[in-house]
Amino acid sequence: MIADLEHGATDTLSAKDERDLVRKIDLHLMPLLIVSYGLQYLDKTSLSYSAILGIVQDLNLKGQEYSWASGIFYIGYLAASYPISLGFVRFPLGRYLSCLIFLWGVVLILHAVAEDYAGLMVLRTFLGIFESAISPGFSLITGMWYTPKEHMSRHSFWFAGNASASLIGSGIAYGILQYGGSFRRWKMLFVIFGLITVAWSILLWFFLPDSPSDARFLNPTEREFASLRPKKFQHTTQTKKWIRPQFIETWKDVKTWWFLLFSFVICVPNGGTTSFNTLIINSFGYDEFQTILMGMPASAFQLATVILTALFTSYIRKSRLIAMTIIFLMAIAGILMVKLLPEHRKLPRLAGYWLVTAVAPAFPLMMSLFASNTAGFTKKSTVVALIFVGYCVGNFVGPQFFKDNEAPGYETAYTAILTCFAIAIVMAVTFRVYLVCTNATRDRAQGVQIDPEETREIDLHTDEGLGHVDETDIENQSFRYIV
């Protein structure tokens, strides 16, 4: 009974008690992650909103300078990826992330004092450095609190903050468009977003726990159960020790290179469409007011696809890579509509662009596959850093395909996006085959079939040793991979 759990009078966790415990964790943890991730997306894409609000003209950006100002964010992100991953191991995770969020909020406010292209480039670089912790940090948090079966839905919950924040951001940008005072509208946008972020980081300092073992919203027995639930599957413990053999294994594991390359491939289109979102919609023939409003249905569609994908993968077993393939097929249909339909058919082209946003679940799908299929805390920290190397390079390269002299058709960009979507489908199918074969090989070697999505009972006496175990998915031969 949950009453026994609350008073420490039970050694095992029943199915009902586990549901109650997970619900309690969700209610305390997910709102913090959703809002934080939404702010990260809002702050990262603030440059796209500012393009409609006059920053290009005020800072006299010419040619590819806007693309470079967008892309340099990911250079800072890339440069910080490895040092940031060391911080995950060495510092309390909740406090560490809170500090970095505070710093990026300050940098965003300082965008309002940029006077030229050089100043903007410096600020965008530092924004990338401080924001580089949020996605890998949240993925580590998800792996620390939830079992593999729960990873996709929880990654989707906090990733949904992107689409929700985009709706809010569009509303704020539309409101600022009505402002006619002397203070520049794009500066006002940066100040508003930055102040909200700083205030939120202070709240996170007090409410985001570093791990299940020190969560103040749980009692001591609940903390033990919360900590052991994911360890029952992955035999991985958060540690402040950097384990060299795990680091070496990471580089030898073919899955590491798949995550790195796949992250790059899906982020090339993301980098372009995120940075040029308002300019793409504007190129279909809409004015600045219509452009902001027409971006809102795209955000709503993106939110719907994330939710539907989470439900699909939660209720249909072994379906994550199948879902991945389906959403890229939808996106290919969308980009072909944008690329091939004549310019005067602006509404169907806009609908095609909304279909392109159907790839939104690809990122939480990939991160859930990483969280579910990578064990060993040093290995996890290293792989997540490499994923974000691919993320940064892809997002940096993406805007470069949007050539100023090809506007509004952007032929090169749309061809590159189409190519990346096709490659992503091939990679998803290949990875599924590889993981299924690896699971079958382990089943045969051990003479037993192990289901990676099963529910496993936690016993405080028999499982207490898991709190001191930190094995990789290769070292732990009972490990099975989620597909």
C-alpha positions, 0 to 999 in steps of 0.5 A: 500500500502507498501508506506503507511506502510513505512510512517505510514499512515495505520492502517491495514496490507493488504495481499500484505503488509504482504507478503512484510513485511515478505520478508523484515524480511526474507532477514535480519533475516534468513541469520544471523540465517542460518550462525550462526546455521551452525557454531554451527553445524560445531563447535560441529562436529569438533571433528568428523572431528578431528578424521580423522585428528589424534586427537585420536592418538595424545592425546592417546585416548583409549577405550571409551575415544573418546565417552566420549569426544564427550558425555561430550559436552552434559553434559555441554549443560545439566548443562547450559540449565536452567540457559541459559533459565533464560537469555532469559527472563532477557537479550536482546536476540540478544546481549545475543546470540552474547556474547555466540557465541563469548565465544564458538568461543574462547573455540573452538580455545583453543582446539588446546592447548589440550595436553591430554584426561583431557584437551579435556574433560574440553574444550568440557564441556565448548563448550557445556555450551556456545553452549546451547543457540543457538537452543532454542534461535533461536526457541524463535526468530522464535516464536517472528517474525513469525506466526504459519503457518510460523514456520516450513519453518523458522525453516527449513531455519535456520536448513538447515545451518547444512547441508550446514555447513557440506558440507563446513566443509567436504571441509575444512577438505579435504583441511587440509588433504593435509597439510604436515607441522609441525603444527598438522592438527586437531589443524589447524581445531579447530583454523580455525573454532574458528576464523570464529566463533569469527568474526561472533559473532562480526557481530551478535552483531550489526545486530541481533535485540533483538525483532521486536520492536527494529529492525533497518531495520524496520521503526516504523510502520513496527515494530508494525505490525511485533510485533503484527503478531505472538501475534494475534495468541498466545497472548504472549509478550516477557517479562523480568518478570518470571511468576510463574503460567506459570512455574507451568502450564508447569509441569502439561501440558502433551505436555511438557513431550511429547516434553521432551521424544521425544527430547530424543528419536530422539537425541539418534541416532543423538548423535551417528551418529554425533559423529561417522559420519566419523568413520561409513563411514570409517568402510564401507571400505573407506580410510581417503580421501574417508571418507571425500568426501563420507560424502558430499553426505550425507550432500547434501541428508540431505539438500534436505530432510530438504527443501522437508519437509519444502515445504511439510508441507508448501503446505499441511495443517495439515501435520507436524506429518505426515511428521515426520512419513514418514521420520522415516520410510525412516530412518528405511529402511536405518538403516536396510540396514546398519545393515543387508547387508554384509560388502563387499557391502559397497556402498549399506550400504553407501546409507543406511547411507545416508537414515538414515540422512533423519531424519534431518528434525525431529528436526526442525519439533519438534521445529516448533511444540513447537513454534506453540503449546506453548504460554506464554513467561515464559512457552516457555522458560521453555519448550524449556529448558526441550526440550534441557534436552532431547536433551542433555541426548539423544546426550550424551547416543547415542555415548555410544552405539558405543562400541569400541570392536564392530567396525566396525559392531557396532551391539548394536548402530544400534539396539538402533538407530532402536528402537528409530526410531520405538518409534518416529513413535508411539509417532508422531502418538499418539501426532497427535491424542491428538492435534486433539482431544484437538482442537475438544474439544475446538471447541465444548466448544466454539461452533466455529471452529477456524483454527490455520493455517488461515491468520488473519488481523492486525489492530493497533487500535484493536490489540494494547492491544496484546502488553501487553498480555502474556497468555499460550496456556491453558489460551487462550481458543481460541488457537488451536494446529498445527498438 
